[in-house]
Amino acid sequence: MTMTVEDPRQRIARILRYIEEKMIASANQLAVELNMPKYFVLAALNTLEAVGAIRLVRRYGLMKIYTITDNGRRLLEALKKNKPIRIVVEG
């Protein structure tokens, strides 16, 4: 049995694509629907929120609901086209 390992960029693209299609998503929803480890989804969401690719829409206790931003859409397009990604910090 051969197991294929998904590239982290592909996983991130799948997360962003799902959020874009569904408009909003939680970590649990993403982990179940995309069949990804929850620890990866949580780490990805934290990173994506920190770089402005997604934003928190609502919090229900410990559950957070996210939506994609314009920066997230640009990131998704770059990932789809396998372009290099550069994050610029200004300030």
C-alpha positions as CSV (number, residue, x, y, z in Angstrom):
1,M,0.0,0.0,0.0
2,T,1.4,3.3,-1.1
3,M,0.6,6.4,1.0
4,T,0.9,9.8,-0.7
5,V,1.9,12.8,1.5
6,E,0.1,16.0,0.6
7,D,2.3,19.1,0.3
8,P,1.5,21.7,3.0
9,R,0.8,24.3,0.3
10,Q,-1.9,22.0,-1.1
11,R,-3.4,21.6,2.3
12,I,-3.4,25.4,2.8
13,A,-5.0,25.8,-0.6
14,R,-7.7,23.2,0.2
15,I,-8.5,25.1,3.5
16,L,-8.7,28.5,1.7
17,R,-10.8,27.0,-1.2
18,Y,-13.2,25.5,1.3
19,I,-13.7,28.7,3.3
20,E,-14.1,30.6,0.0
21,E,-16.7,28.2,-1.3
22,K,-18.7,27.9,2.0
23,M,-18.2,31.6,3.0
24,I,-17.4,30.6,6.6
25,A,-15.9,27.6,8.4
26,S,-14.7,26.4,11.8
27,A,-11.6,24.2,12.5
28,N,-13.8,21.2,13.3
29,Q,-15.7,21.6,10.1
30,L,-12.5,21.9,8.0
31,A,-10.9,18.9,9.7
32,V,-13.9,16.7,9.1
33,E,-14.8,17.8,5.6
34,L,-11.3,17.9,4.3
35,N,-10.1,14.8,6.2
36,M,-7.2,16.6,7.8
37,P,-5.7,16.3,11.2
38,K,-7.2,18.9,13.5
39,Y,-3.8,20.0,14.8
40,F,-2.8,20.9,11.2
41,V,-6.1,22.8,10.6
42,L,-5.7,24.8,13.9
43,A,-2.1,25.7,13.1
44,A,-3.0,26.7,9.6
45,L,-5.9,28.8,10.8
46,N,-3.8,30.6,13.3
47,T,-1.1,31.3,10.7
48,L,-3.6,32.4,8.0
49,E,-5.3,34.7,10.5
50,A,-2.0,36.2,11.6
51,V,-1.1,37.1,8.0
52,G,-4.5,38.4,7.2
53,A,-5.6,35.7,4.8
54,I,-8.7,34.9,6.9
55,R,-10.5,36.8,9.6
56,L,-12.5,35.8,12.7
57,V,-16.2,36.3,12.1
58,R,-17.7,35.0,15.3
59,R,-16.8,33.1,18.4
60,Y,-19.1,30.6,20.1
61,G,-17.3,29.6,23.4
62,L,-14.1,27.9,22.2
63,M,-15.3,27.6,18.6
64,K,-14.2,30.2,16.1
65,I,-15.8,30.8,12.7
66,Y,-13.6,32.3,9.9
67,T,-14.1,33.8,6.5
68,I,-11.6,34.5,3.7
69,T,-10.2,38.0,3.0
70,D,-9.1,39.6,-0.2
71,N,-5.5,38.7,0.8
72,G,-6.6,35.2,1.3
73,R,-8.1,35.1,-2.2
74,R,-4.8,36.4,-3.6
75,L,-2.9,33.8,-1.6
76,L,-5.2,31.0,-2.9
77,E,-4.7,32.1,-6.5
78,A,-0.9,32.1,-6.0
79,L,-1.1,28.6,-4.5
80,K,-3.3,27.3,-7.4
81,K,-0.7,28.6,-9.9
82,N,2.2,27.3,-7.8
83,K,3.7,30.7,-7.7
84,P,6.2,31.7,-5.0
85,I,4.7,33.5,-2.1
86,R,6.3,36.5,-0.4
87,I,4.9,38.1,2.7
88,V,5.9,41.7,3.2
89,V,5.7,43.3,6.6
90,E,5.4,47.0,6.6
91,G,5.7,49.3,9.5
